[in-house]
Amino acid sequence: EGMAGTMANIGNLNKIQGELDSAITYYQSAYDILFRIGDTLGAAKAVYSIAVARSRLQDTTRVEADLLRSLELYEKVGSREGMALALDMLGSIRDERDDTPGALAYYQRALEMHQSVGNRHGEALTLGNMAIMYKNDGDWGIATDLAERALRMAQEADAAQPLAIAARTLWILYKRQGQQATALEMCEL
């Protein structure tokens, strides 16, 4: 188990340095060890890390397979937090493929998982991703409602990443709707 942790840490360092192929190799080594010794939660985290690294390489087919494997392992151990992460990322992949029904199904499940564990940061992030999806589909009303909810929730949770996503999405939506002053307010957040 110690060796797997070391491999995962080296993978993290490689990912930070932008050496993604090397990061994937180390995460895979960590996964192999963790799976072999029966640490299902650790294996799920390792596969999720592989998916994140591959997503930066734009390898969406393999990312999806890794995320589905990660989701399966998270479900096996009942990790709602892990399930929510995998589901949210699966939603983003489906959205990139213009599969709105598939993306929405994953996002709704992710939202349920975040809510079940009281993760307001995660809820805000998923709502923000859903807002982007609806914005890209041209449904500005739903997108605005979701982004405003995400913004309020991110502010309450003091969650920087979801706040930035919601504010940027609202800036675009308000600007397109001719609400220049309101759009500029989003730049100040």
C-alpha positions in Angstrom: 0.0 0.0 0.0 2.9 2.3 0.8 4.3 1.7 -2.7 1.0 2.5 -4.3 0.9 5.8 -2.4 4.4 6.7 -3.6 3.4 5.9 -7.2 0.3 8.0 -6.9 2.3 10.9 -5.4 4.9 10.7 -8.2 2.0 10.7 -10.7 0.7 13.8 -9.1 4.0 15.6 -9.4 4.3 14.5 -13.0 0.8 15.8 -13.7 1.6 19.2 -12.1 4.8 19.4 -14.2 2.8 18.7 -17.3 4.3 15.3 -17.9 1.0 13.6 -18.4 2.1 10.4 -20.1 4.5 9.7 -17.2 1.8 10.6 -14.7 -0.5 8.1 -16.3 2.2 5.4 -16.0 2.6 6.1 -12.3 -1.1 6.2 -11.6 -1.5 2.9 -13.5 1.2 1.3 -11.3 -0.7 2.6 -8.2 -3.9 1.2 -9.6 -2.4 -2.2 -10.3 -1.0 -2.5 -6.7 -4.2 -1.2 -5.1 -6.5 -3.5 -7.1 -4.2 -6.5 -6.4 -4.3 -5.9 -2.7 -8.1 -5.3 -2.7 -8.1 -1.6 -1.9 -11.1 -0.8 -4.0 -11.4 2.9 -2.9 -7.7 3.5 -3.6 -8.0 1.8 -7.0 -11.1 4.0 -7.8 -9.1 7.1 -7.0 -6.1 5.9 -9.1 -8.3 5.3 -12.1 -10.0 8.7 -11.7 -6.5 10.3 -11.6 -5.7 8.5 -14.9 -8.9 9.9 -16.4 -8.0 13.4 -15.3 -4.6 13.2 -16.8 -5.9 11.7 -20.1 -8.6 14.4 -20.3 -5.7 16.9 -20.5 -4.4 14.9 -23.4 -7.8 15.1 -25.1 -8.0 11.3 -25.1 -11.8 11.3 -24.5 -12.5 7.7 -25.5 -10.1 6.4 -22.9 -11.1 9.0 -20.4 -14.7 7.8 -20.6 -13.7 4.2 -20.1 -11.5 5.1 -17.1 -14.3 7.2 -15.6 -16.8 4.4 -16.0 -14.4 2.0 -14.3 -13.8 4.5 -11.6 -17.6 5.0 -11.1 -18.0 1.2 -10.9 -15.4 1.0 -8.2 -16.7 4.0 -6.3 -20.2 2.5 -6.4 -18.8 -0.8 -5.1 -17.5 0.9 -1.9 -20.4 3.3 -1.7 -18.3 6.5 -2.1 -20.9 9.1 -3.0 -18.1 11.8 -3.1 -16.2 9.7 -5.7 -19.2 8.8 -7.6 -20.2 12.5 -7.9 -16.7 13.4 -9.3 -16.8 10.7 -11.9 -20.4 11.5 -12.9 -19.7 15.2 -13.3 -16.7 14.5 -15.5 -18.8 12.0 -17.5 -21.4 14.7 -18.0 -18.7 17.1 -19.3 -17.5 14.5 -21.8 -21.0 13.8 -23.1 -21.6 17.6 -23.3 -18.4 17.9 -25.4 -19.9 15.3 -27.8 -23.2 17.3 -28.0 -25.0 14.5 -26.2 -27.2 16.7 -24.1 -29.5 13.9 -22.8 -26.5 11.8 -21.8 -24.8 14.8 -20.2 -27.9 15.8 -18.3 -28.4 12.3 -17.0 -24.8 12.2 -15.6 -25.1 15.8 -14.2 -28.4 15.0 -12.5 -26.9 11.9 -10.8 -23.8 13.9 -9.8 -26.0 16.6 -8.3 -27.9 14.0 -6.3 -24.6 12.6 -5.0 -23.3 16.0 -4.0 -26.6 16.8 -2.3 -26.7 13.5 -0.4 -23.3 14.3 1.3 -23.9 18.0 1.7 -21.1 19.0 -0.7 -22.2 22.6 -1.7 -18.9 23.1 -3.6 -19.7 20.1 -5.8 -23.3 21.1 -6.2 -22.2 24.6 -7.4 -19.7 23.0 -9.8 -22.3 20.7 -11.3 -24.9 23.4 -11.6 -22.3 25.5 -13.4 -21.5 22.7 -15.8 -25.2 22.2 -16.5 -25.5 26.0 -17.2 -22.7 25.8 -19.7 -24.4 22.9 -21.4 -27.7 24.8 -21.7 -25.9 28.0 -22.8 -24.1 26.0 -25.6 -27.5 24.5 -26.6 -29.0 28.1 -26.9 -31.4 27.7 -24.0 -30.3 30.9 -22.2 -33.2 31.0 -19.8 -32.4 27.7 -18.1 -28.7 28.4 -18.4 -29.1 31.7 -16.6 -31.2 30.2 -13.8 -28.7 27.4 -13.3 -25.7 29.7 -13.4 -27.4 32.1 -10.9 -28.0 29.2 -8.6 -24.4 28.0 -9.0 -23.2 31.5 -8.3 -25.2 31.9 -5.1 -24.2 28.5 -3.9 -20.5 29.1 -4.7 -20.5 32.4 -2.8 -22.2 30.7 0.2 -19.6 27.9 0.1 -16.7 30.2 -0.6 -15.9 27.9 -3.6 -13.5 29.7 -6.0 -13.7 27.3 -9.0 -17.5 27.1 -9.2 -17.7 30.8 -8.6 -15.4 31.5 -11.6 -17.4 29.1 -13.8 -20.7 30.6 -12.9 -19.6 34.2 -13.2 -18.0 33.6 -16.6 -21.1 31.8 -17.8 -23.4 34.6 -16.5 -21.1 37.3 -18.1 -21.5 35.6 -21.5 -25.3 35.2 -21.0 -26.0 38.7 -19.7 -23.8 40.2 -22.5 -25.7 38.2 -25.2 -29.0 39.4 -23.7 -28.0 43.0 -23.8 -27.5 43.4 -20.0 -24.1 45.0 -20.2 -24.1 46.5 -16.7 -25.1 43.2 -15.1 -22.5 41.4 -17.3 -19.8 43.8 -16.0 -20.7 43.0 -12.4 -19.7 39.4 -13.1 -16.2 40.5 -14.0 -15.9 42.0 -10.5 -16.5 38.6 -8.7 
